Structures are given as C-alpha cells and as structure tokens.
C-alpha cells in the first residue's frame, strides 16, 4: 500500500501533467497565422448586433458589430478578430451623438492581469469621459486576461502569444476608422497592461502621440524609435510591482526581475533626449511629480508618485483618469 509521501508525489505529478497539457493545448491553439477578419461577437449579458464584413484583401479589416446603450450617451462596439482558429476581441466606446465620419482622438487602454476588457472599461468612469470629452476608447482583450512580454506574464507568455502583433492589428483597424484621428492615438495600460504599453510604444512608436503606463515597469528595457511623451503613474507602496524594484511575490510570474520605476522612467527620458535629472514638485497629500527638463520640443516625460493606493487604479489622493486626460490633452 502506497504511503502518504508516495500518494503526495502522485498527486503533484498529476497536477504538473495536467498543467503541462493545458500549456501545450494553449500553445497549439495560439499559433500565429495570417490575416484577421473581424466578425460579430456574442457575450452573455453583453448584447451585440452584427453586420456582414466589408473588408477587402490587403486592407485593414473594419469593425462590423456594434451595440448602442439604450438612450445612453455612449455606443459600445465589441469586435472579434479571427486569427487562424483563435478569436481575439476589442471593445470600442465612442460618443453616441458624434458623427460617424468625424475624426476623434482615440485612447488604447490595455487591461491588467486577470482583468478583462469589460472590467477595464469599468475600473474608472471611461464612458462618462468619452461622452463628455469627445474621444474614442478602445479596450483590447488579452488571452485568458494576460499579455505576453516575453519574461512575463502567464498564461500568455507560456503559450508564446504574439500580443505585439495582435495589438498592432488592432491599431491598424482603429486608425482606419472614419471616426478616429490617426494623429491623435494615445496608449495607456495598468500593471501587466502597463508593461505592454512600454513594449508596444517601443515596437510601434510612430503610431502614438503619447503613452501613459500605470503601476508597471519596462521589464524588457526597450527604447522608443523616436522621442515620445510619457506619463508614468505609480503608488510608492505598490506590493505587486514595487516602486523601488525590490523582490515581490508577483515576480514569480516573471523570468526577469521588475526594474525600479524611477530608473525605468529616467531611461525613457534619456532615450527621448531629455536632461538626466528631473525637477520634483510636491503636490501635497504625499503626491510628487518628477518632470524631466530639456526634452525636444513638444515632448514631456513625467513620473507621478502617489501614496497609499497599493496596486489599484488610483482615485485618491489623485484621480488617475483625470491625469491621463490632462496629459493627453483630451479634457474639454
């Protein structure tokens, strides 16, 4: 009769085997393949309507499914992109009363680990801001609510998902819309999504007017291909992505340590051609703002540090969404 140790070993072995099978299945399902065609998507409790695809070969596919909130100021459009046998999605919010052919600024918002596109759209009053300030907000969906940065983060990293490629195709579709101004495309994201902001801003620098990662760090150490404005917001007690780069439990999800936030932002400022040392302003309530002088004309690099918020979207003592809209010059 097997002893407790042998039974434990069998159980652990079974768990490991199941996990290995799951990873292999994901890897097979997520093999990268050719062109993407958006189709309608149906999600329980999230009504959508569909229309035939009108995309042409060699052109970016255009969104084909849309749902307007009844008597609401914002229309919601949930788009599915078919990539081989895998479907990827992104959610679009736009002012319901804006003309369909009026080019508006757009913000690409990348969710954090374990948070889907719908939850990300609800973490702050995005719909209210879209209606009030007249812009388009786009919320792409990661595989199993995660984004692959190479060393981080599972399950997308374990399956080798090409998230830079997927997000690039989302960008191509978004800027092809008649209601989006391609010269005013902005990028933000939180945590794992904020890490993806750094990676995507390096890979497709020319696409963005400015970027704003939150509660994240530049885990790959990439640099932009040209100077681009950056706002980084971070809580100094953050236990998940530590401000000072100290070890944390969440780093077990990464094959590389998380770089310290101040050095990450300073490296970006250096790549932009700004001065080496920032000017610091005390905003009160423990909030500080570091701004790098000497940047090329039109380029700003800021680090906003706030206390007491842990690893949450900031609402006190500063409003994260307000700061984003200020930096992107979207507030009406």
C-alpha positions as a Python dict, from the first residue, in 0.01 Angstrom:
ca = {
    (1, 'X'): (0, 0, 0),
    (2, 'X'): (141, 340, -101),
    (3, 'X'): (246, 565, 185),
    (4, 'X'): (146, 933, 229),
    (5, 'X'): (464, 1053, 59),
    (6, 'X'): (404, 836, -247),
    (7, 'X'): (42, 950, -269),
    (8, 'X'): (152, 1313, -246),
    (9, 'X'): (410, 1258, -519),
    (10, 'X'): (145, 1101, -745),
    (11, 'X'): (-94, 1390, -681),
    (12, 'X'): (174, 1651, -753),
    (13, 'X'): (280, 1464, -1063),
    (14, 'X'): (-78, 1456, -1186),
    (15, 'X'): (-122, 1828, -1129),
    (16, 'X'): (201, 1904, -1316),
    (17, 'X'): (95, 1678, -1602),
    (18, 'X'): (-243, 1850, -1631),
    (19, 'X'): (-77, 2193, -1631),
    (20, 'X'): (166, 2078, -1899),
    (21, 'X'): (-122, 1956, -2118),
    (22, 'X'): (-304, 2287, -2072),
    (23, 'X'): (5, 2483, -2175),
    (24, 'X'): (60, 2263, -2481),
    (25, 'X'): (-305, 2298, -2587),
    (26, 'X'): (-287, 2675, -2547),
    (27, 'X'): (33, 2688, -2747),
    (28, 'X'): (-127, 2489, -3030),
    (29, 'X'): (-442, 2699, -3029),
    (30, 'X'): (-250, 3025, -3025),
    (31, 'X'): (-16, 2959, -3314),
    (32, 'X'): (15, 3278, -3509),
    (33, 'X'): (-148, 3283, -3851),
    (34, 'X'): (-234, 3516, -4144),
    (35, 'X'): (-484, 3794, -4194),
    (36, 'X'): (-752, 3884, -3942),
    (37, 'X'): (-1118, 3942, -4020),
    (38, 'X'): (-1342, 4099, -3758),
    (39, 'X'): (-1681, 3939, -3705),
    (40, 'X'): (-1964, 3986, -3462),
    (41, 'X'): (-1923, 3865, -3107),
    (42, 'X'): (-2182, 3746, -2860),
    (43, 'X'): (-2110, 3757, -2490),
    (44, 'X'): (-2365, 3661, -2220),
    (45, 'X'): (-2518, 3971, -2071),
    (46, 'X'): (-2342, 4196, -2322),
    (47, 'X'): (-2577, 4241, -2619),
    (48, 'X'): (-2436, 4292, -2965),
    (49, 'X'): (-2567, 4320, -3318),
    (50, 'X'): (-2380, 4205, -3626),
    (51, 'X'): (-2334, 4302, -3988),
    (52, 'X'): (-2154, 4142, -4284),
    (53, 'X'): (-1782, 4204, -4320),
    (54, 'X'): (-1691, 4462, -4584),
    (55, 'X'): (-1311, 4434, -4565),
    (56, 'X'): (-1107, 4387, -4880),
    (57, 'X'): (-793, 4173, -4919),
    (58, 'X'): (-480, 4367, -4828),
    (59, 'X'): (-674, 4633, -4634),
    (60, 'X'): (-722, 4662, -4257),
    (61, 'X'): (-1047, 4497, -4158),
    (62, 'X'): (-1311, 4731, -4017),
    (63, 'X'): (-1533, 4671, -3712),
    (64, 'X'): (-1861, 4503, -3801),
    (65, 'X'): (-2052, 4459, -3474),
    (66, 'X'): (-2193, 4740, -3267),
    (67, 'X'): (-2435, 4793, -2983),
    (68, 'X'): (-2560, 5131, -2858),
    (69, 'X'): (-2670, 5168, -2499),
    (70, 'X'): (-3045, 5242, -2494),
    (71, 'X'): (-3096, 5615, -2456),
    (72, 'X'): (-2733, 5640, -2349),
    (73, 'X'): (-2462, 5892, -2442),
    (74, 'X'): (-2206, 5625, -2542),
    (75, 'X'): (-2217, 5349, -2802),
    (76, 'X'): (-2038, 5020, -2735),
    (77, 'X'): (-1888, 4814, -3016),
    (78, 'X'): (-1741, 4472, -2940),
    (79, 'X'): (-1524, 4343, -3223),
    (80, 'X'): (-1392, 3992, -3280),
    (81, 'X'): (-1086, 3931, -3495),
    (82, 'X'): (-1040, 3582, -3633),
    (83, 'X'): (-671, 3481, -3628),
    (84, 'X'): (-643, 3129, -3759),
    (85, 'X'): (-857, 2919, -3524),
    (86, 'X'): (-829, 3174, -3244),
    (87, 'X'): (-1064, 3465, -3186),
    (88, 'X'): (-938, 3789, -3032),
    (89, 'X'): (-1156, 4081, -2924),
    (90, 'X'): (-1152, 4450, -2851),
    (91, 'X'): (-1420, 4682, -2716),
    (92, 'X'): (-1481, 5032, -2856),
    (93, 'X'): (-1657, 5317, -2674),
    (94, 'X'): (-1748, 5634, -2865),
    (95, 'X'): (-1984, 5929, -2813),
    (96, 'X'): (-2323, 5818, -2942),
    (97, 'X'): (-2407, 6160, -3083),
    (98, 'X'): (-2076, 6213, -3267),
    (99, 'X'): (-2099, 6200, -3650),
    (100, 'X'): (-1974, 5866, -3783),
    (101, 'X'): (-1724, 6042, -4011),
    (102, 'X'): (-1592, 6297, -3759),
    (103, 'X'): (-1229, 6206, -3668),
    (104, 'X'): (-1191, 6195, -3289),
    (105, 'X'): (-888, 6133, -3067),
    (106, 'X'): (-859, 5771, -2952),
    (107, 'X'): (-710, 5603, -2644),
    (108, 'X'): (-600, 5239, -2646),
    (109, 'X'): (-646, 5101, -2290),
    (110, 'X'): (-467, 4774, -2204),
    (111, 'X'): (-607, 4578, -1909),
    (112, 'X'): (-408, 4421, -1628),
    (113, 'X'): (-350, 4053, -1546),
    (114, 'X'): (-675, 3877, -1454),
    (115, 'X'): (-895, 4168, -1571),
    (116, 'X'): (-1091, 4153, -1895),
    (117, 'X'): (-1177, 4435, -2135),
    (118, 'X'): (-1519, 4496, -1983),
    (119, 'X'): (-1384, 4523, -1630),
    (120, 'X'): (-1112, 4759, -1752),
    (121, 'X'): (-1374, 4982, -1909),
    (122, 'X'): (-1546, 4996, -1568),
    (123, 'X'): (-1244, 5048, -1342),
    (124, 'X'): (-1275, 5424, -1400),
    (125, 'X'): (-1558, 5638, -1548),
    (126, 'X'): (-1439, 5586, -1904),
    (127, 'X'): (-1788, 5602, -2058),
    (128, 'X'): (-1861, 5931, -1884),
    (129, 'X'): (-1529, 6074, -2003),
    (130, 'X'): (-1585, 5954, -2361),
    (131, 'X'): (-1925, 6126, -2374),
    (132, 'X'): (-1805, 6443, -2202),
    (133, 'X'): (-1469, 6494, -2373),
    (134, 'X'): (-1547, 6354, -2717),
    (135, 'X'): (-1295, 6077, -2781),
    (136, 'X'): (-1291, 5706, -2866),
    (137, 'X'): (-1170, 5450, -2609),
    (138, 'X'): (-1052, 5105, -2722),
    (139, 'X'): (-1009, 4811, -2482),
    (140, 'X'): (-827, 4511, -2636),
    (141, 'X'): (-861, 4165, -2480),
    (142, 'X'): (-562, 3954, -2377),
    (143, 'X'): (-564, 3574, -2395),
    (144, 'X'): (-701, 3448, -2063),
    (145, 'X'): (-675, 3808, -1939),
    (146, 'X'): (-297, 3824, -1977),
    (147, 'X'): (-31, 3980, -2203),
    (148, 'X'): (295, 3825, -2321),
    (149, 'X'): (601, 4041, -2252),
    (150, 'X'): (849, 3757, -2308),
    (151, 'X'): (967, 3709, -1949),
    (152, 'X'): (619, 3792, -1816),
    (153, 'X'): (326, 3713, -1780),
    (154, 'X'): (146, 3374, -1787),
    (155, 'X'): (-55, 3221, -1933),
    (156, 'X'): (7, 3432, -2246),
    (157, 'X'): (386, 3414, -2201),
    (158, 'X'): (381, 3035, -2157),
    (159, 'X'): (182, 2995, -2479),
    (160, 'X'): (407, 3235, -2674),
    (161, 'X'): (117, 3460, -2776),
    (162, 'X'): (212, 3730, -3028),
    (163, 'X'): (46, 4016, -2842),
    (164, 'X'): (252, 4288, -3011),
    (165, 'X'): (128, 4153, -3343),
    (166, 'X'): (-233, 4136, -3223),
    (167, 'X'): (-227, 4488, -3079),
    (168, 'X'): (-64, 4613, -3397),
    (169, 'X'): (-356, 4475, -3596),
    (170, 'X'): (-599, 4640, -3355),
    (171, 'X'): (-417, 4970, -3414),
    (172, 'X'): (-438, 4924, -3791),
    (173, 'X'): (-813, 4867, -3769),
    (174, 'X'): (-873, 5154, -3527),
    (175, 'X'): (-683, 5419, -3726),
    (176, 'X'): (-866, 5308, -4042),
    (177, 'X'): (-1198, 5406, -3883),
    (178, 'X'): (-1353, 5728, -4021),
    (179, 'X'): (-1429, 5840, -3664),
    (180, 'X'): (-1066, 5820, -3544),
    (181, 'X'): (-791, 6078, -3596),
    (182, 'X'): (-476, 5868, -3660),
    (183, 'X'): (-256, 6158, -3549),
    (184, 'X'): (-414, 6160, -3203),
    (185, 'X'): (-386, 5799, -3093),
    (186, 'X'): (-283, 5755, -2728),
    (187, 'X'): (-187, 5447, -2527),
    (188, 'X'): (-232, 5356, -2162),
    (189, 'X'): (-245, 5038, -1954),
    (190, 'X'): (-234, 4910, -1598),
    (191, 'X'): (8, 4659, -1439),
    (192, 'X'): (68, 4376, -1692),
    (193, 'X'): (-109, 4605, -1939),
    (194, 'X'): (124, 4890, -1843),
    (195, 'X'): (422, 4668, -1917),
    (196, 'X'): (268, 4603, -2258),
    (197, 'X'): (236, 4981, -2305),
    (198, 'X'): (616, 5012, -2285),
    (199, 'X'): (667, 4720, -2525),
    (200, 'X'): (410, 4840, -2777),
    (201, 'X'): (532, 5200, -2758),
    (202, 'X'): (880, 5074, -2849),
    (203, 'X'): (757, 4844, -3126),
    (204, 'X'): (518, 5096, -3285),
    (205, 'X'): (640, 5434, -3166),
    (206, 'X'): (521, 5615, -3478),
    (207, 'X'): (159, 5522, -3409),
    (208, 'X'): (122, 5713, -3082),
    (209, 'X'): (106, 6079, -2986),
    (210, 'X'): (183, 5995, -2619),
    (211, 'X'): (179, 5698, -2380),
    (212, 'X'): (93, 5655, -2012),
    (213, 'X'): (171, 5327, -1831),
    (214, 'X'): (38, 5284, -1477),
    (215, 'X'): (154, 5059, -1189),
    (216, 'X'): (400, 4890, -1425),
    (217, 'X'): (764, 4893, -1535),
    (218, 'X'): (963, 4850, -1855),
    (219, 'X'): (1052, 4487, -1798),
    (220, 'X'): (1228, 4437, -2132),
    (221, 'X'): (1422, 4766, -2117),
    (222, 'X'): (1317, 4859, -2472),
    (223, 'X'): (1351, 5215, -2607),
    (224, 'X'): (1131, 5413, -2848),
    (225, 'X'): (1242, 5468, -3207),
    (226, 'X'): (1184, 5843, -3173),
    (227, 'X'): (1112, 6084, -2885),
    (228, 'X'): (761, 6029, -2749),
    (229, 'X'): (590, 6181, -2445),
    (230, 'X'): (541, 5954, -2145),
    (231, 'X'): (345, 5983, -1820),
    (232, 'X'): (406, 5709, -1563),
    (233, 'X'): (185, 5689, -1252),
    (234, 'X'): (279, 5459, -963),
    (235, 'X'): (198, 5406, -597),
    (236, 'X'): (506, 5402, -377),
    (237, 'X'): (369, 5123, -152),
    (238, 'X'): (280, 4902, -453),
    (239, 'X'): (332, 4541, -336),
    (240, 'X'): (287, 4384, -681),
    (241, 'X'): (518, 4595, -897),
    (242, 'X'): (742, 4750, -629),
    (243, 'X'): (836, 5113, -689),
    (244, 'X'): (1200, 5051, -594),
    (245, 'X'): (1233, 4723, -782),
    (246, 'X'): (1259, 4516, -464),
    (247, 'X'): (1156, 4148, -478),
    (248, 'X'): (785, 4067, -465),
    (249, 'X'): (569, 3757, -479),
    (250, 'X'): (437, 3861, -820),
    (251, 'X'): (786, 3845, -966),
    (252, 'X'): (749, 3468, -952),
    (253, 'X'): (540, 3517, -1268),
    (254, 'X'): (839, 3666, -1447),
    (255, 'X'): (1170, 3522, -1564),
    (256, 'X'): (1327, 3866, -1509),
    (257, 'X'): (1310, 4099, -1207),
    (258, 'X'): (1096, 4411, -1225),
    (259, 'X'): (1319, 4719, -1278),
    (260, 'X'): (1277, 5009, -1035),
    (261, 'X'): (1024, 5264, -1156),
    (262, 'X'): (1239, 5581, -1125),
    (263, 'X'): (1520, 5424, -1327),
    (264, 'X'): (1270, 5298, -1587),
    (265, 'X'): (1126, 5646, -1643),
    (266, 'X'): (1472, 5807, -1634),
    (267, 'X'): (1589, 5567, -1907),
    (268, 'X'): (1291, 5666, -2121),
    (269, 'X'): (1367, 6035, -2068),
    (270, 'X'): (1729, 5970, -2167),
    (271, 'X'): (1614, 5792, -2485),
    (272, 'X'): (1390, 6093, -2559),
    (273, 'X'): (1690, 6325, -2532),
    (274, 'X'): (1582, 6497, -2208),
    (275, 'X'): (1811, 6608, -1924),
    (276, 'X'): (1943, 6341, -1689),
    (277, 'X'): (1785, 6472, -1367),
    (278, 'X'): (1416, 6560, -1317),
    (279, 'X'): (1266, 6858, -1139),
    (280, 'X'): (1044, 6749, -849),
    (281, 'X'): (724, 6919, -739),
    (282, 'X'): (539, 6836, -417),
    (283, 'X'): (167, 6837, -497),
    (284, 'X'): (57, 6774, -137),
    (285, 'X'): (-105, 6467, 24),
    (286, 'X'): (213, 6273, -47),
    (287, 'X'): (189, 6315, -424),
    (288, 'X'): (508, 6414, -609),
    (289, 'X'): (564, 6493, -976),
    (290, 'X'): (903, 6446, -1141),
    (291, 'X'): (936, 6627, -1475),
    (292, 'X'): (1241, 6594, -1699),
    (293, 'X'): (1354, 6927, -1847),
    (294, 'X'): (1547, 6974, -2170),
    (295, 'X'): (1329, 6741, -2379),
    (296, 'X'): (1282, 6804, -2752),
    (297, 'X'): (1006, 7049, -2837),
    (298, 'X'): (662, 6904, -2768),
    (299, 'X'): (795, 6610, -2563),
    (300, 'X'): (712, 6565, -2194),
    (301, 'X'): (827, 6295, -1951),
    (302, 'X'): (655, 6282, -1611),
    (303, 'X'): (656, 6043, -1316),
    (304, 'X'): (369, 6089, -1071),
    (305, 'X'): (417, 5907, -741),
    (306, 'X'): (123, 5870, -502),
    (307, 'X'): (91, 5702, -160),
    (308, 'X'): (-146, 5457, -1),
    (309, 'X'): (-306, 5304, -308),
    (310, 'X'): (-140, 4965, -321),
    (311, 'X'): (-182, 4803, -662),
    (312, 'X'): (-513, 4964, -755),
    (313, 'X'): (-626, 5212, -1017),
    (314, 'X'): (-560, 5547, -845),
    (315, 'X'): (-860, 5751, -735),
    (316, 'X'): (-724, 5905, -414),
    (317, 'X'): (-531, 6123, -343),
    (318, 'X'): (-524, 6177, -721),
    (319, 'X'): (-759, 6071, -999),
    (320, 'X'): (-575, 5852, -1247),
    (321, 'X'): (-819, 5906, -1532),
    (322, 'X'): (-813, 6284, -1489),
    (323, 'X'): (-433, 6280, -1500),
    (324, 'X'): (-437, 6070, -1819),
    (325, 'X'): (-682, 6300, -1992),
    (326, 'X'): (-482, 6605, -1883),
    (327, 'X'): (-159, 6459, -2019),
    (328, 'X'): (-325, 6355, -2345),
    (329, 'X'): (-488, 6699, -2373),
    (330, 'X'): (-833, 6542, -2400),
    (331, 'X'): (-1021, 6724, -2125),
    (332, 'X'): (-1287, 6959, -2259),
}
